[in-house]
Amino acid sequence: MRDLTSVQGPQAPTPPANPKQDAKNKATAKNFESVFLGQMTQLMLESVQQGEGEFSGGHGEEMFRGIMAEKLGNSIADRGGIGLAPMVLDQIIKLQQGSK
């Protein structure tokens, strides 16, 4: 059998990884976006009038509205967010490069 690596041709060199773009910085940027989205969601939920009747959450809904907003913010950020995390990550990298 023939070696498949010789059939595929030469491999392209991998670009050097940016040491500042590590997992900690990415997590920080994503967490920032999660908190921002949670705060934004909480403000949106506060602007909605609570309903009356069977589908009203009552006092429990009021108590846990902040937690629901936080979880919604985390879910939105986990699914790609609004593009805030990459911009925050760029700023983190710029700040780290300037601090040397």
N, C-alpha and C positions, 0 to 999 in steps of 0.2 A: 504494500500500500504506500501511497505517496504521503509525504508530510504536508499537512494542510497549511502550515505557516509559510512554506515556500510558494504555494499557490496563491495565497492572499496578497502577497507582495510585502514591501517594507511597511513597518508600523510607523505611524506619525509620532514624532516625539511629544511626550506629554508636557504641557506648559508647567513651569514651576508654580507651586502653590503659594499663594500669598500668606505668609505666616500670620498676618494680622487678622485674616479672615478665618479664625478658628471657631470651634464649636461654641465656646463661651461667648464670643462677640455675637455670633448668629443668634444664640439663645437670648441674649440681652435685648437685641433688636426686636425679636419676635415677642418677647414679654412686654416690651414697651408698646408694641402695636396692640397686643391683647388688652392691656390696661386702658389704652386710649379707646379702643372699640367698646370695651365694657362701660366706660364712662359715657360714651356717646349713646350707647344702647340704653343706659339707665335714664339719661335725659329724655330719650324718646319714649320710654315706658312711662315716665312721670307725666308726660303731656297727654297720655291717653286716659280718658275717663273710665273709671271702673264701672262695669255693668252691674245691674241689679238682677236678681232672680237666680235660677238654677245654675247658670254658667258663671256666676260670679265667684271669684276666689275668696272673697270676704277678707277677714283679718289675716288669714294665712298667706294670701296673695300679697298683701301689704308688707308682711314681715319678710317674705323671701324674695321680694322683687329685686333687691340688690344682688342677691346670689344668682338669680336667673340672668340678670344683666351681665354679671361677670362671666358666667358659663357661656352665654351667647357670644361675648367678646372673644373668649378663648376658642370657641368653635369656628367663628369667622376667621380668626387669625390662622388656625390650623389648616383651613381650606384655601389659604392664599392671601387672605386679608384684602386690604385696599391698596397695597403697594407701599405702605409706609415703612415696613421692616427693612427692605433693601436700601432705602434712603437713609434710615437711621444707622444701618451698618456702615454705609459709606462715610457718614459723619464720624462714627466711632473710629474708623480706620484713619481718617484725616487727623483726628485729634491725637491718636497714638503716634502717628508719624511726626507730628509737629512737636511732641513732647520730648523728643530725643535731643 
